[in-house]
């Protein structure tokens, strides 16, 4: 991955985190990494544990950004989320998966948070 893409991703994660805080989310983890992979943000939304995948793109319609979390990525995020919940003894806590779609076009920022973007993916 190029330095420019890494920088773009970090900036998008920062913007998404700020938007989530505006919505009342409490950020628990940034870039949580374990042996199974990585999750961009882990937060609490009232009594719900939220695993957030952030997708950032330049000059791309918002719909295409949201579609970037395909079934393979959903399975990967699900595995990491289950690992996190087990390791933190949170298996009885309500949880969901959100996607934060960040689009940067002509100096403008569009940040959409899609709650319940997908269900836990096993296969």
C-alpha positions in Angstrom: 0.0 0.0 0.0 1.3 3.4 -0.9 2.0 6.1 1.7 -0.7 8.2 0.1 -3.3 5.5 0.5 -2.2 4.9 4.1 -2.4 8.6 4.8 -5.9 8.8 3.2 -7.1 5.9 5.3 -5.8 7.4 8.5 -7.5 10.7 7.7 -10.8 9.0 6.9 -10.6 7.1 10.2 -10.0 10.4 12.0 -13.0 12.0 10.3 -15.2 8.9 11.0 -14.2 8.8 14.6 -15.1 12.5 15.1 -18.5 11.9 13.4 -19.2 8.9 15.7 -18.3 11.0 18.7 -20.8 13.7 17.5 -23.4 10.9 17.4 -22.6 10.0 21.0 -20.5 6.9 20.4 -17.7 6.3 23.0 -14.5 5.1 21.2 -12.9 2.1 22.9 -10.3 1.1 20.3 -8.6 2.5 17.3 -7.2 0.0 14.8 -7.7 -3.0 17.0 -5.3 -5.8 15.8 -5.1 -9.4 16.8 -3.9 -12.6 15.2 -7.0 -12.8 13.0 -6.9 -9.3 11.6 -7.9 -5.7 12.3 -10.9 -3.6 12.9 -10.8 0.2 12.3 -12.8 1.3 15.3 -14.6 -0.3 18.2 -17.1 1.8 20.1 -20.0 1.8 22.4 -23.3 3.3 21.3 -25.4 3.3 24.5 -25.4 -0.4 25.6 -24.3 -1.8 22.2 -20.8 -2.7 21.2 -20.1 -1.5 17.7 -17.5 -2.7 15.3 -16.9 0.0 12.6 -15.2 -0.5 9.3 -14.1 2.8 7.7 -13.9 3.1 4.0 -12.4 6.3 2.5 -12.2 7.2 -1.1 -11.5 10.3 -3.2 -13.7 11.2 -6.2 -16.0 8.2 -5.9 -19.8 8.2 -5.4 -20.8 7.4 -1.8 -22.7 4.3 -2.9 -19.5 2.7 -4.3 -17.7 3.5 -1.0 -20.4 1.6 1.0 -20.2 -1.3 -1.4 -16.5 -1.8 -0.7 -17.3 -3.9 2.4 -17.9 -7.1 0.5 -18.8 -10.5 1.9 -15.1 -11.5 2.3 -14.4 -8.4 4.3 -17.5 -9.0 6.4 -16.3 -12.5 7.3 -12.9 -11.1 8.3 -14.4 -8.4 10.5 -16.8 -10.9 12.1 -13.9 -13.2 13.0 -12.0 -10.4 14.6 -15.1 -9.1 16.4 -15.8 -12.5 17.9 -12.2 -12.8 19.0 -12.4 -9.4 20.7 -15.6 -10.2 22.5 -14.3 -13.5 23.8 -10.9 -12.0 24.9 -12.7 -9.1 26.7 -15.4 -11.4 28.2 -18.1 -9.5 26.4 -19.9 -12.5 24.8 -23.2 -11.5 26.4 -23.1 -7.9 25.2 -25.3 -6.7 22.3 -23.1 -6.0 19.2 -23.5 -4.7 15.7 -21.5 -3.8 12.6 -21.5 -0.3 11.2 -19.7 1.1 8.2 -18.4 4.6 8.0 -18.2 5.7 4.4 -16.0 8.8 3.9 -15.9 10.5 0.5 -13.5 13.4 -0.2 -14.5 15.2 -3.4 -13.4 18.7 -4.5 -12.3 19.6 -0.9 -15.6 18.5 0.5 -16.1 15.7 3.1 -19.1 13.5 3.1 -19.3 11.1 6.0 -22.1 8.6 6.3 -22.5 6.2 9.1 -24.5 3.1 8.2 -25.8 1.4 11.3 -26.3 -2.4 11.2 -24.5 -2.4 7.8 -24.2 -6.2 7.9 -24.9 -9.2 10.0 -22.3 -11.5 11.7 -20.8 -13.6 8.9 -19.7 -17.1 9.7 -18.9 -18.8 6.4 
